[in-house]
Amino acid sequence: MARIDDIDGRFERGEFEFSRHAVDQTLRRSISVVEVQQAANGADIIEDRPNDKYGPSCLLLGYTDIGRPIHIHCSYPDRSLIKLITVYEPDPNRWIDFKTRKPSP
């Protein structure tokens, strides 16, 4: 299980990297690296995915300094760098308080 304290420390020290998909998504969604770091600071793990297809990962919810909610899907902090798999602003029509997925209709 991922620990948020371990993840926070990695982001603070700049020990993370973007996957190609995460780079594409941040550009497409106008999310800056600074916003990712702000959201990661004090984020909560909202989904733990220890058996994820490409390795253990988790979904974080954090907020930028201006209150923009950001989801960060990243690898566990057991590598030298945390890998950001994707980054996006959650759709309020699909999330309850941006933490719980709404049931499919």
N, C-alpha and C positions, 0 to 999 in steps of 0.2 A: 504494500500500500504506500502510495506517495504521501510525503509529509509536506505541508505547505511551508513550514519553516525552511526546509531544505531547498524548496523551489524559490522562495523569496530571496534567499541568500545568493543563489545563482544569478537571478536577474539583477540584483544590486551590483554584483561584481562583473556583469556583462558576459557571463558564461552561458550564452545561448546563441543559437544560430537559426536562421529561417530556412525551411525547406523551399524548394522552388515554388511549390503550390502556395505556401504562406506568403512568399514575396508577391506572387501574382495577385493573391486575394487582398493583401494590404494596399497594393497600388489601385486595384479595381474599386476598392471600398474607401479609399482615401483615409487610411489609418497609418499614422506615422510611427516610426520606431519609438519616439518619445512617448506617444500615447500607449504603445504596447508596454513600455517600461512602467509608466504611471499605473496602468491597469493591473499589472502584475504585482505591484507593491501593495500588499494588503489584500490580495485576491483570496477567494475561497475556492476550494476544490468542490465542484458541484457534481461531477461524475468521475468515478474511479474506474479505469479500464485496464485491469491487470492482464487480461487475456486478449488485448487488442491484436488485430491481424499482423501488424508489423512490429509489435513489441509493446510492453506496458506503457500506458499513457493515461492522461487525465485531462478533464475539461475544467478550466478555471473561469471564474467570473470576477472581473474587477472593473473599476471605474477610473476614468481619466480625471485629471484635476478639475475639469469643467463638468464632471458628472456623466460623461458618455459611457454607457455600459459596453464592455468588450469581453467576448469569449475568446479564450486562448486554449487551443487543443495542443498539448505538448507531451513530449516523452517524459518518463520518470527521470529524476535527477541522478540516476546511477551511471550516466555516461559523463565524459569530460565536459561536454556541452549539452545543455537542454536543447532538443530539437523542437522548433515550433512547426507543427504540422499544418495548422490553419489558424487564421485570426479573422474574426468578424464581429459586427455589431448584431446582437441577437434581435430577431423579429418579435415584437411584443405579441403578435398574433399566434406565435408558436410556443411562447414561454410564459409561465406564471412567475412573476417577479424576476424574470430572466434566469431562474434557478431550476425550475421544474418544467419539463416538456409537457405541453398540453396534450391531452389524448387526441388521437386522430379521429376525424369525423366518421 
